[in-house]
């Protein structure tokens, strides 16, 4: 049973990055889609009703109270296929849990795993594909219409904003990689960072006493170095010639380049980072990204460690 107090919070829960984009894409292309959850159907419908257009986007909704056994049993997916009037082998399951992956494979369906627990991808090896986030779904790999919103190797996203004092990181940016990163204290905005999937992003960086610069940024655990905590490491695409530890750095993150990945060698990692920089450098000249260079958030002094979304950025900077 779900208490009223808890259910009132459902509309405050943000969807996974890329979920809204994927649902809209499938619906606009006429792809039948089902939502199958172990939760009671009434709870499922209440949750998705918080997101405009979601409930209408699904051909079928199956709750755990409508089948004999929930996941990892295949019952719930088999029922979903039945309601969509299709065969299990013609279905693609996208799951974030191990029981869900097990259920999908047991149903005879293709399965993409999007692990909800960081650094646990090895446990999802039974899936046909394991990806970092829903931003990385490639429908064309499964015979579905491809996304058409990638531009110059980048994916536009809803901009988000963070700021804080530049701190010393692991000491490997300049020394090991030859790439000076401006590390930020992730604990100051852990809630904001946790809402965004790990990967490589880009946007604009503002230093209060210096100006606004192009930047590319990694969020995550840096698999090559096997970090134990999630970090934020922006690389400002400018030669400063000096450190600026302690200065307030404000970031406007406007696009996504790729998922976080491991590399077979340090050389291949460095090569990929430079490629990310070239992609960001070129993309930020496009009007859709260039407009954010003039954001008041990047230029006006803010309290160190502040975090905000786009609408708050405008309010706080006035």
ZAMARGU-4260 file (C-alpha; in steps of 0.2 Angstrom, whole numbers, plus 5000, padded with zeros to 4 digits):
<rodrens>
0) 5000/5000/5000 | 5006/5017/4996 | 5003/5031/5009 | 4995/5047/5003 | 5010/5056/5010
5) 5022/5047/4998 | 5010/5047/4983 | 5009/5066/4984 | 5028/5067/4980 | 5026/5057/4964
10) 5024/5073/4954 | 5041/5080/4961 | 5051/5065/4954 | 5059/5070/4938 | 5060/5057/4924
15) 5076/5049/4919 | 5086/5059/4907 | 5080/5055/4889 | 5064/5047/4895 | 5053/5061/4888
20) 5062/5062/4872 | 5061/5044/4869 | 5042/5043/4873 | 5038/5057/4862 | 5049/5050/4848
25) 5041/5033/4848 | 5023/5041/4849 | 5026/5053/4834 | 5033/5039/4824 | 5018/5028/4827
30) 5027/5014/4837 | 5016/5004/4848 | 5023/5006/4866 | 5018/4997/4882 | 5023/5001/4900
35) 5025/4986/4911 | 5028/4988/4930 | 5028/4978/4946 | 5018/4992/4954 | 4999/4991/4955
40) 4992/4998/4939 | 4983/5012/4948 | 5000/5018/4955 | 5008/5017/4938 | 4994/5028/4930
45) 4995/5040/4944 | 5014/5042/4942 | 5014/5045/4923 | 4999/5057/4924 | 5011/5069/4932
50) 5020/5070/4915 | 5011/5078/4901 | 5006/5067/4886 | 5014/5051/4894 | 4998/5041/4898
55) 4991/5044/4881 | 5008/5038/4873 | 5006/5020/4879 | 4996/5008/4869 | 4995/4997/4884
60) 4999/4999/4903 | 5001/4983/4913 | 5003/4983/4932 | 5009/4970/4944 | 4992/4967/4951
65) 4986/4961/4933 | 4997/4946/4932 | 5000/4931/4942 | 5019/4934/4945 | 5029/4950/4943
70) 5046/4952/4937 | 5058/4942/4936 | 5044/4931/4929 | 5040/4935/4911 | 5021/4936/4914
75) 5020/4955/4914 | 5029/4957/4897 | 5020/4943/4889 | 5004/4951/4894 | 5010/4968/4887
80) 5014/4959/4870 | 4997/4952/4870 | 4988/4968/4873 | 4998/4976/4859 | 4993/4962/4848
85) 5011/4957/4844 | 5023/4942/4847 | 5036/4943/4860 | 5050/4941/4848 | 5045/4957/4840
90) 5046/4967/4856 | 5061/4977/4863 | 5061/4979/4882 | 5071/4994/4890 | 5074/4990/4908
95) 5084/4998/4922 | 5083/4983/4935 | 5091/4966/4934 | 5074/4957/4938 | 5067/4967/4923
100) 5081/4961/4912 | 5078/4943/4917 | 5060/4945/4914 | 5062/4952/4897 | 5074/4939/4891
105) 5063/4925/4899 | 5049/4932/4888 | 5059/4929/4872 | 5061/4948/4869 | 5076/4959/4865
110) 5082/4969/4880 | 5091/4985/4882 | 5098/4988/4900 | 5100/5005/4907 | 5107/5001/4925
115) 5100/5012/4938 | 5115/5008/4950 | 5131/5016/4945 | 5146/5005/4940 | 5136/4989/4939
120) 5135/4986/4921 | 5144/4969/4922 | 5129/4962/4931 | 5118/4966/4916 | 5127/4955/4904
125) 5112/4945/4899 | 5104/4960/4891 | 5107/4962/4872 | 5114/4979/4875 | 5119/4989/4890
130) 5119/5008/4889 | 5123/5022/4900 | 5107/5032/4899 | 5091/5034/4889 | 5100/5048/4879
135) 5111/5034/4871 | 5096/5024/4864 | 5099/5021/4846 | 5082/5015/4839 | 5089/5012/4822
140) 5099/4997/4829 | 5082/4989/4832 | 5073/4992/4816 | 5065/5008/4823 | 5064/5026/4816
145) 5080/5035/4821 | 5081/5051/4831 | 5084/5066/4820 | 5089/5079/4834 | 5108/5076/4834
150) 5117/5091/4827 | 5136/5091/4823 | 5139/5076/4834 | 5129/5084/4849 | 5112/5082/4857
155) 5104/5098/4863 | 5097/5097/4880 | 5087/5107/4892 | 5101/5119/4899 | 5106/5117/4917
160) 5117/5128/4928 | 5129/5125/4942 | 5143/5135/4950 | 5156/5134/4963 | 5174/5138/4968
165) 5188/5130/4957 | 5197/5117/4968 | 5211/5106/4966 | 5206/5089/4959 | 5216/5072/4957
170) 5231/5081/4950 | 5230/5072/4934 | 5222/5084/4922 | 5238/5094/4917 | 5251/5082/4924
175) 5244/5065/4917 | 5232/5070/4903 | 5240/5087/4898 | 5222/5094/4899 | 5220/5107/4913
180) 5202/5104/4920 | 5194/5116/4932 | 5187/5104/4946 | 5171/5109/4956 | 5166/5103/4973
185) 5152/5090/4968 | 5146/5089/4986 | 5140/5107/4984 | 5127/5102/4971 | 5126/5083/4973
190) 5107/5084/4971 | 5108/5092/4954 | 5122/5081/4947 | 5113/5065/4953 | 5098/5070/4941
195) 5110/5070/4926 | 5117/5055/4919 | 5136/5052/4918 | 5144/5057/4902 | 5152/5071/4892
200) 5143/5087/4890 | 5148/5105/4884 | 5142/5123/4886 | 5149/5139/4892 | 5159/5144/4907
205) 5160/5160/4916 | 5174/5167/4927 | 5169/5183/4936 | 5185/5192/4933 | 5190/5185/4916
210) 5175/5182/4905 | 5165/5168/4897 | 5173/5153/4888 | 5168/5138/4878 | 5170/5122/4889
215) 5168/5103/4888 | 5164/5093/4904 | 5164/5076/4910 | 5152/5070/4924 | 5154/5053/4932
220) 5167/5040/4939 | 5180/5041/4925 | 5181/5022/4922 | 5199/5023/4916 | 5205/5030/4933
225) 5191/5020/4942 | 5185/5035/4953 | 5175/5030/4969 | 5164/5046/4968 | 5155/5055/4955
230) 5165/5070/4949 | 5162/5086/4938 | 5177/5090/4928 | 5175/5105/4916 | 5189/5109/4903
235) 5189/5127/4898 | 5194/5128/4879 | 5206/5142/4882 | 5224/5144/4886 | 5225/5154/4903
240) 5243/5151/4906 | 5240/5151/4925 | 5229/5142/4938 | 5214/5150/4945 | 5210/5140/4961
245) 5197/5148/4972 | 5189/5158/4958 | 5170/5156/4956 | 5166/5146/4940 | 5149/5146/4933
250) 5143/5134/4920 | 5129/5133/4908 | 5127/5115/4901 | 5118/5115/4885 | 5122/5099/4876
255) 5127/5081/4877 | 5141/5072/4867 | 5143/5054/4872 | 5141/5042/4887 | 5155/5039/4899
260) 5167/5026/4893 | 5183/5016/4898 | 5198/5016/4886 | 5211/5003/4883 | 5225/5015/4885
265) 5229/5032/4892 | 5233/5038/4874 | 5216/5033/4867 | 5208/5042/4882 | 5218/5058/4878
270) 5214/5057/4860 | 5195/5055/4864 | 5195/5070/4876 | 5203/5081/4862 | 5190/5075/4850
275) 5176/5080/4862 | 5184/5097/4863 | 5184/5099/4845 | 5166/5094/4844 | 5161/5106/4857
280) 5172/5120/4850 | 5163/5119/4833 | 5145/5116/4840 | 5146/5131/4852 | 5146/5142/4836
285) 5129/5136/4831 | 5116/5149/4836 | 5106/5137/4846 | 5121/5135/4858 | 5129/5152/4855
290) 5114/5161/4863 | 5118/5155/4880 | 5135/5163/4880 | 5126/5179/4885 | 5116/5172/4899
295) 5117/5184/4914 | 5120/5169/4925 | 5138/5167/4918 | 5142/5185/4921 | 5135/5191/4937
300) 5142/5187/4954 | 5133/5173/4963 | 5136/5165/4980 | 5149/5151/4978 | 5142/5134/4977
305) 5125/5139/4971 | 5115/5128/4959 | 5100/5132/4949 | 5090/5127/4934 | 5087/5139/4919
310) 5072/5149/4926 | 5080/5152/4943 | 5096/5157/4934 | 5087/5172/4926 | 5079/5177/4943
315) 5095/5176/4953 | 5105/5186/4941 | 5093/5201/4940
</rodrens>
